[in-house]
Amino acid sequence: MSGKPVVLRERARCDIDEAIEHYLSEAGQTVALNFIDALEDNLRQIGERPASGSPRHAHELEIPGLRFRSIGRFPYLAFYVERDAEIDVWRVLHGARDIPAWMQQPLEE
């Protein structure tokens, strides 16, 4: 099955880098690599089935079409919006964070 291309915003790339650095320093290379595998699988699934993500934060944040999916067994969430030609990934955040506050940080267009 093929889907839409998944495009990471710069802020999402920074979030991912921070998560990988955290796992490398706190849990080691194996866990960091497992996180990367889970993230890649999650992004592939989002591209194939974008509507499968939860729209829970869309109304509260007033971001039409915003959805998120959890990243495997890791406590991270990928936030995205489906566009006509692609999936626009805005952030990859730890689920224990104050999601509305983190999502309202300025995002590049």
CNS distance restraints for C-alpha pairs under 8 A (distance, minus, plus):
assign (resid   1 and name CA) (resid  48 and name CA) 6.96 0.50 0.50
assign (resid   2 and name CA) (resid  47 and name CA) 7.84 0.50 0.50
assign (resid   2 and name CA) (resid  48 and name CA) 6.04 0.50 0.50
assign (resid   3 and name CA) (resid  47 and name CA) 4.99 0.50 0.50
assign (resid   3 and name CA) (resid  48 and name CA) 4.18 0.50 0.50
assign (resid   3 and name CA) (resid  49 and name CA) 7.38 0.50 0.50
assign (resid   4 and name CA) (resid  47 and name CA) 4.90 0.50 0.50
assign (resid   4 and name CA) (resid  48 and name CA) 6.53 0.50 0.50
assign (resid   4 and name CA) (resid  85 and name CA) 6.46 0.50 0.50
assign (resid   4 and name CA) (resid  86 and name CA) 5.04 0.50 0.50
assign (resid   4 and name CA) (resid  87 and name CA) 6.39 0.50 0.50
assign (resid   5 and name CA) (resid  47 and name CA) 6.05 0.50 0.50
assign (resid   5 and name CA) (resid  85 and name CA) 7.48 0.50 0.50
assign (resid   5 and name CA) (resid  86 and name CA) 4.99 0.50 0.50
assign (resid   5 and name CA) (resid  87 and name CA) 6.15 0.50 0.50
assign (resid   6 and name CA) (resid  43 and name CA) 6.81 0.50 0.50
assign (resid   6 and name CA) (resid  44 and name CA) 7.66 0.50 0.50
assign (resid   6 and name CA) (resid  46 and name CA) 7.75 0.50 0.50
assign (resid   6 and name CA) (resid  47 and name CA) 5.84 0.50 0.50
assign (resid   6 and name CA) (resid  86 and name CA) 5.86 0.50 0.50
assign (resid   6 and name CA) (resid  87 and name CA) 4.64 0.50 0.50
assign (resid   6 and name CA) (resid  88 and name CA) 6.34 0.50 0.50
assign (resid   6 and name CA) (resid  89 and name CA) 7.02 0.50 0.50
assign (resid   7 and name CA) (resid  86 and name CA) 6.87 0.50 0.50
assign (resid   7 and name CA) (resid  87 and name CA) 5.95 0.50 0.50
assign (resid   7 and name CA) (resid  88 and name CA) 5.25 0.50 0.50
assign (resid   7 and name CA) (resid  89 and name CA) 5.97 0.50 0.50
assign (resid   8 and name CA) (resid  12 and name CA) 5.81 0.50 0.50
assign (resid   8 and name CA) (resid  13 and name CA) 6.31 0.50 0.50
assign (resid   8 and name CA) (resid  88 and name CA) 6.30 0.50 0.50
assign (resid   8 and name CA) (resid  89 and name CA) 4.82 0.50 0.50
assign (resid   8 and name CA) (resid  90 and name CA) 6.66 0.50 0.50
assign (resid   9 and name CA) (resid  13 and name CA) 6.43 0.50 0.50
assign (resid   9 and name CA) (resid  88 and name CA) 7.13 0.50 0.50
assign (resid   9 and name CA) (resid  89 and name CA) 6.00 0.50 0.50
assign (resid   9 and name CA) (resid  90 and name CA) 5.56 0.50 0.50
assign (resid   9 and name CA) (resid  91 and name CA) 7.51 0.50 0.50
assign (resid   9 and name CA) (resid 108 and name CA) 7.67 0.50 0.50
assign (resid  10 and name CA) (resid  14 and name CA) 6.31 0.50 0.50
assign (resid  10 and name CA) (resid 108 and name CA) 7.68 0.50 0.50
assign (resid  11 and name CA) (resid  15 and name CA) 6.22 0.50 0.50
assign (resid  11 and name CA) (resid  90 and name CA) 6.77 0.50 0.50
assign (resid  11 and name CA) (resid  91 and name CA) 6.20 0.50 0.50
assign (resid  11 and name CA) (resid 107 and name CA) 7.03 0.50 0.50
assign (resid  11 and name CA) (resid 108 and name CA) 7.83 0.50 0.50
assign (resid  12 and name CA) (resid  16 and name CA) 6.21 0.50 0.50
assign (resid  12 and name CA) (resid  89 and name CA) 6.66 0.50 0.50
assign (resid  12 and name CA) (resid  90 and name CA) 5.53 0.50 0.50
assign (resid  12 and name CA) (resid  91 and name CA) 4.18 0.50 0.50
assign (resid  12 and name CA) (resid  92 and name CA) 5.46 0.50 0.50
assign (resid  13 and name CA) (resid  17 and name CA) 6.20 0.50 0.50
assign (resid  13 and name CA) (resid  91 and name CA) 7.91 0.50 0.50
assign (resid  14 and name CA) (resid  18 and name CA) 6.15 0.50 0.50
assign (resid  15 and name CA) (resid  19 and name CA) 6.26 0.50 0.50
assign (resid  15 and name CA) (resid  91 and name CA) 6.65 0.50 0.50
assign (resid  15 and name CA) (resid  92 and name CA) 5.55 0.50 0.50
assign (resid  15 and name CA) (resid  93 and name CA) 6.62 0.50 0.50
assign (resid  16 and name CA) (resid  20 and name CA) 6.18 0.50 0.50
assign (resid  16 and name CA) (resid  92 and name CA) 6.30 0.50 0.50
assign (resid  17 and name CA) (resid  21 and name CA) 6.14 0.50 0.50
assign (resid  18 and name CA) (resid  22 and name CA) 6.12 0.50 0.50
assign (resid  19 and name CA) (resid  23 and name CA) 6.28 0.50 0.50
assign (resid  20 and name CA) (resid  24 and name CA) 6.07 0.50 0.50
assign (resid  20 and name CA) (resid  32 and name CA) 5.57 0.50 0.50
assign (resid  20 and name CA) (resid  35 and name CA) 7.42 0.50 0.50
assign (resid  20 and name CA) (resid  36 and name CA) 7.62 0.50 0.50
assign (resid  21 and name CA) (resid  25 and name CA) 6.13 0.50 0.50
assign (resid  21 and name CA) (resid  32 and name CA) 7.88 0.50 0.50
assign (resid  22 and name CA) (resid  26 and name CA) 5.88 0.50 0.50
assign (resid  22 and name CA) (resid  27 and name CA) 7.84 0.50 0.50
assign (resid  23 and name CA) (resid  27 and name CA) 5.05 0.50 0.50
assign (resid  23 and name CA) (resid  28 and name CA) 6.08 0.50 0.50
assign (resid  23 and name CA) (resid  29 and name CA) 7.40 0.50 0.50
assign (resid  23 and name CA) (resid  31 and name CA) 6.34 0.50 0.50
assign (resid  23 and name CA) (resid  32 and name CA) 5.01 0.50 0.50
assign (resid  24 and name CA) (resid  28 and name CA) 4.47 0.50 0.50
assign (resid  24 and name CA) (resid  29 and name CA) 5.30 0.50 0.50
assign (resid  24 and name CA) (resid  31 and name CA) 7.38 0.50 0.50
assign (resid  24 and name CA) (resid  32 and name CA) 5.56 0.50 0.50
assign (resid  27 and name CA) (resid  31 and name CA) 6.04 0.50 0.50
assign (resid  27 and name CA) (resid  32 and name CA) 7.40 0.50 0.50
assign (resid  28 and name CA) (resid  32 and name CA) 6.39 0.50 0.50
assign (resid  29 and name CA) (resid  33 and name CA) 6.05 0.50 0.50
assign (resid  30 and name CA) (resid  34 and name CA) 6.15 0.50 0.50
assign (resid  31 and name CA) (resid  35 and name CA) 6.16 0.50 0.50
assign (resid  32 and name CA) (resid  36 and name CA) 6.37 0.50 0.50
assign (resid  33 and name CA) (resid  37 and name CA) 6.24 0.50 0.50
assign (resid  34 and name CA) (resid  38 and name CA) 6.15 0.50 0.50
assign (resid  35 and name CA) (resid  39 and name CA) 6.02 0.50 0.50
assign (resid  35 and name CA) (resid  74 and name CA) 6.99 0.50 0.50
assign (resid  36 and name CA) (resid  40 and name CA) 6.09 0.50 0.50
assign (resid  37 and name CA) (resid  41 and name CA) 6.18 0.50 0.50
assign (resid  38 and name CA) (resid  42 and name CA) 6.05 0.50 0.50
assign (resid  38 and name CA) (resid  71 and name CA) 6.00 0.50 0.50
assign (resid  38 and name CA) (resid  72 and name CA) 5.56 0.50 0.50
assign (resid  38 and name CA) (resid  73 and name CA) 7.95 0.50 0.50
assign (resid  38 and name CA) (resid  74 and name CA) 8.00 0.50 0.50
assign (resid  39 and name CA) (resid  43 and name CA) 6.14 0.50 0.50
assign (resid  39 and name CA) (resid  71 and name CA) 5.74 0.50 0.50
assign (resid  39 and name CA) (resid  72 and name CA) 7.52 0.50 0.50
assign (resid  40 and name CA) (resid  44 and name CA) 6.19 0.50 0.50
assign (resid  41 and name CA) (resid  45 and name CA) 6.25 0.50 0.50
assign (resid  42 and name CA) (resid  46 and name CA) 6.19 0.50 0.50
assign (resid  42 and name CA) (resid  69 and name CA) 7.56 0.50 0.50
assign (resid  42 and name CA) (resid  70 and name CA) 7.73 0.50 0.50
assign (resid  42 and name CA) (resid  71 and name CA) 5.86 0.50 0.50
assign (resid  42 and name CA) (resid  72 and name CA) 7.20 0.50 0.50
assign (resid  43 and name CA) (resid  47 and name CA) 6.24 0.50 0.50
assign (resid  44 and name CA) (resid  48 and name CA) 6.31 0.50 0.50
assign (resid  45 and name CA) (resid  49 and name CA) 5.85 0.50 0.50
assign (resid  45 and name CA) (resid  50 and name CA) 7.48 0.50 0.50
assign (resid  46 and name CA) (resid  50 and name CA) 4.63 0.50 0.50
assign (resid  46 and name CA) (resid  51 and name CA) 7.92 0.50 0.50
assign (resid  46 and name CA) (resid  52 and name CA) 7.43 0.50 0.50
assign (resid  46 and name CA) (resid  53 and name CA) 7.50 0.50 0.50
assign (resid  46 and name CA) (resid  69 and name CA) 7.87 0.50 0.50
assign (resid  46 and name CA) (resid  87 and name CA) 7.67 0.50 0.50
assign (resid  47 and name CA) (resid  86 and name CA) 7.81 0.50 0.50
assign (resid  47 and name CA) (resid  87 and name CA) 6.39 0.50 0.50
assign (resid  50 and name CA) (resid  82 and name CA) 6.54 0.50 0.50
assign (resid  50 and name CA) (resid  87 and name CA) 7.57 0.50 0.50
assign (resid  51 and name CA) (resid  67 and name CA) 7.89 0.50 0.50
assign (resid  52 and name CA) (resid  69 and name CA) 7.89 0.50 0.50
assign (resid  53 and name CA) (resid  67 and name CA) 5.21 0.50 0.50
assign (resid  53 and name CA) (resid  68 and name CA) 4.96 0.50 0.50
assign (resid  53 and name CA) (resid  69 and name CA) 4.99 0.50 0.50
assign (resid  54 and name CA) (resid  67 and name CA) 5.08 0.50 0.50
assign (resid  54 and name CA) (resid  68 and name CA) 5.29 0.50 0.50
assign (resid  54 and name CA) (resid  69 and name CA) 6.50 0.50 0.50
assign (resid  55 and name CA) (resid  59 and name CA) 7.88 0.50 0.50
assign (resid  55 and name CA) (resid  65 and name CA) 7.11 0.50 0.50
assign (resid  55 and name CA) (resid  66 and name CA) 5.92 0.50 0.50
assign (resid  55 and name CA) (resid  67 and name CA) 4.40 0.50 0.50
assign (resid  55 and name CA) (resid  68 and name CA) 6.71 0.50 0.50
assign (resid  56 and name CA) (resid  60 and name CA) 7.95 0.50 0.50
assign (resid  56 and name CA) (resid  67 and name CA) 7.11 0.50 0.50
assign (resid  57 and name CA) (resid  61 and name CA) 5.98 0.50 0.50
assign (resid  57 and name CA) (resid  66 and name CA) 7.07 0.50 0.50
assign (resid  57 and name CA) (resid  67 and name CA) 7.27 0.50 0.50
assign (resid  57 and name CA) (resid 100 and name CA) 7.59 0.50 0.50
assign (resid  58 and name CA) (resid  62 and name CA) 5.69 0.50 0.50
assign (resid  58 and name CA) (resid  63 and name CA) 5.03 0.50 0.50
assign (resid  58 and name CA) (resid  64 and name CA) 5.83 0.50 0.50
assign (resid  58 and name CA) (resid  65 and name CA) 6.45 0.50 0.50
assign (resid  58 and name CA) (resid  66 and name CA) 4.92 0.50 0.50
assign (resid  58 and name CA) (resid  67 and name CA) 6.77 0.50 0.50
assign (resid  59 and name CA) (resid  63 and name CA) 6.62 0.50 0.50
assign (resid  59 and name CA) (resid  64 and name CA) 7.19 0.50 0.50
assign (resid  60 and name CA) (resid 100 and name CA) 7.74 0.50 0.50
assign (resid  61 and name CA) (resid 100 and name CA) 6.48 0.50 0.50
assign (resid  61 and name CA) (resid 103 and name CA) 7.87 0.50 0.50
assign (resid  61 and name CA) (resid 104 and name CA) 7.68 0.50 0.50
assign (resid  65 and name CA) (resid  81 and name CA) 5.50 0.50 0.50
assign (resid  65 and name CA) (resid  82 and name CA) 6.82 0.50 0.50
assign (resid  66 and name CA) (resid  79 and name CA) 6.84 0.50 0.50
assign (resid  66 and name CA) (resid  80 and name CA) 5.68 0.50 0.50
assign (resid  66 and name CA) (resid  81 and name CA) 4.85 0.50 0.50
assign (resid  66 and name CA) (resid  82 and name CA) 7.81 0.50 0.50
assign (resid  67 and name CA) (resid  79 and name CA) 5.70 0.50 0.50
assign (resid  67 and name CA) (resid  80 and name CA) 5.47 0.50 0.50
assign (resid  67 and name CA) (resid  81 and name CA) 6.24 0.50 0.50
assign (resid  68 and name CA) (resid  77 and name CA) 6.17 0.50 0.50
assign (resid  68 and name CA) (resid  78 and name CA) 5.26 0.50 0.50
assign (resid  68 and name CA) (resid  79 and name CA) 4.32 0.50 0.50
assign (resid  68 and name CA) (resid  80 and name CA) 6.11 0.50 0.50
assign (resid  69 and name CA) (resid  77 and name CA) 5.51 0.50 0.50
assign (resid  69 and name CA) (resid  78 and name CA) 5.44 0.50 0.50
assign (resid  69 and name CA) (resid  79 and name CA) 6.91 0.50 0.50
assign (resid  70 and name CA) (resid  74 and name CA) 7.54 0.50 0.50
assign (resid  70 and name CA) (resid  75 and name CA) 7.12 0.50 0.50
assign (resid  70 and name CA) (resid  76 and name CA) 5.88 0.50 0.50
assign (resid  70 and name CA) (resid  77 and name CA) 4.40 0.50 0.50
assign (resid  70 and name CA) (resid  78 and name CA) 6.38 0.50 0.50
assign (resid  71 and name CA) (resid  75 and name CA) 6.93 0.50 0.50
assign (resid  71 and name CA) (resid  76 and name CA) 5.55 0.50 0.50
assign (resid  71 and name CA) (resid  77 and name CA) 5.81 0.50 0.50
assign (resid  71 and name CA) (resid  78 and name CA) 7.01 0.50 0.50
assign (resid  75 and name CA) (resid  94 and name CA) 5.67 0.50 0.50
assign (resid  75 and name CA) (resid  95 and name CA) 5.52 0.50 0.50
assign (resid  75 and name CA) (resid  96 and name CA) 7.65 0.50 0.50
assign (resid  76 and name CA) (resid  92 and name CA) 6.49 0.50 0.50
assign (resid  76 and name CA) (resid  93 and name CA) 5.34 0.50 0.50
assign (resid  76 and name CA) (resid  94 and name CA) 4.22 0.50 0.50
assign (resid  76 and name CA) (resid  95 and name CA) 5.32 0.50 0.50
assign (resid  77 and name CA) (resid  92 and name CA) 5.47 0.50 0.50
assign (resid  77 and name CA) (resid  93 and name CA) 5.32 0.50 0.50
assign (resid  77 and name CA) (resid  94 and name CA) 6.20 0.50 0.50
assign (resid  77 and name CA) (resid  95 and name CA) 6.05 0.50 0.50
assign (resid  78 and name CA) (resid  89 and name CA) 7.03 0.50 0.50
assign (resid  78 and name CA) (resid  90 and name CA) 7.76 0.50 0.50
assign (resid  78 and name CA) (resid  91 and name CA) 5.99 0.50 0.50
assign (resid  78 and name CA) (resid  92 and name CA) 4.41 0.50 0.50
assign (resid  78 and name CA) (resid  93 and name CA) 6.63 0.50 0.50
assign (resid  79 and name CA) (resid  89 and name CA) 5.83 0.50 0.50
assign (resid  79 and name CA) (resid  90 and name CA) 5.63 0.50 0.50
assign (resid  79 and name CA) (resid  91 and name CA) 5.24 0.50 0.50
assign (resid  79 and name CA) (resid  92 and name CA) 6.19 0.50 0.50
assign (resid  79 and name CA) (resid  93 and name CA) 7.94 0.50 0.50
assign (resid  80 and name CA) (resid  87 and name CA) 6.66 0.50 0.50
assign (resid  80 and name CA) (resid  88 and name CA) 5.37 0.50 0.50
assign (resid  80 and name CA) (resid  89 and name CA) 4.14 0.50 0.50
assign (resid  80 and name CA) (resid  90 and name CA) 5.39 0.50 0.50
assign (resid  80 and name CA) (resid  91 and name CA) 7.24 0.50 0.50
assign (resid  81 and name CA) (resid  87 and name CA) 5.97 0.50 0.50
assign (resid  81 and name CA) (resid  88 and name CA) 5.19 0.50 0.50
assign (resid  81 and name CA) (resid  89 and name CA) 6.55 0.50 0.50
assign (resid  81 and name CA) (resid  90 and name CA) 7.65 0.50 0.50
assign (resid  82 and name CA) (resid  86 and name CA) 6.38 0.50 0.50
assign (resid  82 and name CA) (resid  87 and name CA) 4.62 0.50 0.50
assign (resid  82 and name CA) (resid  88 and name CA) 6.15 0.50 0.50
assign (resid  83 and name CA) (resid  87 and name CA) 5.73 0.50 0.50
assign (resid  83 and name CA) (resid  88 and name CA) 6.77 0.50 0.50
assign (resid  90 and name CA) (resid 107 and name CA) 7.85 0.50 0.50
assign (resid  91 and name CA) (resid 103 and name CA) 7.45 0.50 0.50
assign (resid  93 and name CA) (resid  97 and name CA) 7.25 0.50 0.50
assign (resid  93 and name CA) (resid  99 and name CA) 7.64 0.50 0.50
assign (resid  95 and name CA) (resid  99 and name CA) 7.38 0.50 0.50
assign (resid  97 and name CA) (resid 102 and name CA) 7.51 0.50 0.50
assign (resid  98 and name CA) (resid 102 and name CA) 6.25 0.50 0.50
assign (resid  99 and name CA) (resid 103 and name CA) 5.91 0.50 0.50
assign (resid 100 and name CA) (resid 104 and name CA) 6.16 0.50 0.50
assign (resid 101 and name CA) (resid 105 and name CA) 6.86 0.50 0.50
